[in-house]
Amino acid sequence: MLPGPGFGQLFYYFAMTLIIGGLCAGQALHISPTDPIAVQIGLILGAIAGVGGGYFNRSVIWMLPIQGRKVFLNRLEQSVQSLGLGLLEEEPASEAANVATPTPLLARVYGATGLGSTFSGRLYVNVYQDTAEIMGRAATIKKLKLML
């Protein structure tokens, strides 16, 4: 499973909020957007947005041991539904097994449907013989850890 964007890659929130914050501060204070006060306000807002956006929207991978595949999938399904996510895709076991890299017995993708899918991330689940690998946004994984 390829890792998603990490904290550093999501720090673009900083740059965008810096520009927007500086422009808005310039308009609100009736000064030039390049004025040091407008730039300082943009820096403060950008730092807050960059740290918050980068922390909560970074992708993390959670590896957990499982006792039985069916029991785990039932618990996962209940937990994911309580988060407001539904099954989008499912891929059963592949026949071509590679000794160097174990292939998952089951791969699933969960996500919000409808309008909610625009702003919510997806949850990727690979189930192996005795472990499971779940990748998604850090905030979603944190909630899922509490439920499982």
N, C-alpha and C positions, 0 to 999 in steps of 0.2 A: 504494500500500500504506500503510495507516494505521500509524503507529508504535505500539508497545505501551507498557507502563508504563516510565517512566524511573526513574532513581535516586531522585528526590524522592518519587515516588508509592509507591515500595516501602519507604520509610523507616518505614512503619507497623510493621515488625518492631521498631523501637525502642520504640514505645508499648506494644505488647503484651508484649514481654519486660520492660519496665520494671514493668508491673503484676504480671506473674507472678513476676518475680524479687523484687520487694518483698514480695509475699505469702509466697513460699517462704522468703525470708530471715527474715521475721518469725516464721514457724513454727519454723524450724530454730534460731533464736537465742532463742526464747521471749520475743519482744518484740512490741510493736505494729507492724503493717505501716506505720504512719505515723511510726514512730521514724526519726530522721535516719539512723541506720546502715542500716536496712532500705531506705530510699529511696536512699542512696548505692550500696548493692550493686545495687539495681534499675537505677540510672542506668548503672553500669559495664556490667552485663550487657546492658542495652538498647542502649547505644552499640555494643558489639561485634556484637550481632545485627543492629542497624540498618545498620551499615556493611557487614557481610558479606552480609546478605540483599539489600540494595539494590545492591551491586556485582555479585554473581553472578547475580541473577535479573532484572536490568533487561533490557529488549529493545533490541537494536541492529539496524541495517539495514546490510548489506554489499553494496555494488555492485561487481561485478567484470566486466572485459571477458572475452568468450568468443570462441574461434576458430570453433568449429562447434557447433551446437545438439546434435547427436547425441553427439558426443564428450564435451561437457560433461555431458550428462544421464547417460551411462554412468559417468563418473568420480564424479558426484554420487551416483548410486544406490549405488555401491560404498562410498563414504565414509559415507553415511547408514546403510547396513546395518551397517557396522562400529561405528557409534555405538548400535546397537540400535533404530533407528527404521525404520518401514515406511511405505509410501505409504498415506495415508488417503483422499485425494481428488485428482482430476485434472480440470482444466477446459481443454479445447482452445481454440484461437484464436477470438476473437470476430469476427464479420463486420463489425460496426459499428465502424469505425476513426474515432477522433477526432484531428484534426490537432493540437489544443492539448495533449492528454495522450496519449502513445503507449499503445496497449493491448498487453498481453503476448501473445506467441504461444502461451504455455503457462503455466498456473498449477498448482502442486502444493502439497499440504499433507502433511507427514510428521509422524509422531508415534509414540509407543510404543503398543503394543496390550496389552489385558488390564489386569492390576493395575498395571503400570508406568505407565500413562497418567495415573494419579491425581497423581503428583508430578513428572512430566516435562512440559516445555513442548513446544509444537509448532514446527515449522520451516516457514515459508511461503516458497515459491520462485516468482518470476515470471521467465520467460525471454523476453527481447526479441530483436530481430534480432542485435545484436552485444554485448549486455550481459545480465547476470543480476542479480537483486535477491533477496537472501536475508535474511529476518527471523526472529529467534529470540532465545533467551536468550543473554546475553553469553558464558557459559561454553561453550555449544554451538557458537556461531559461532567462538569461539577455537579449539576442537578442529577444526572444519571447515576453518578457514584453514590449519592445519598439514597436513591431508590433501589439500586441493586445491592 
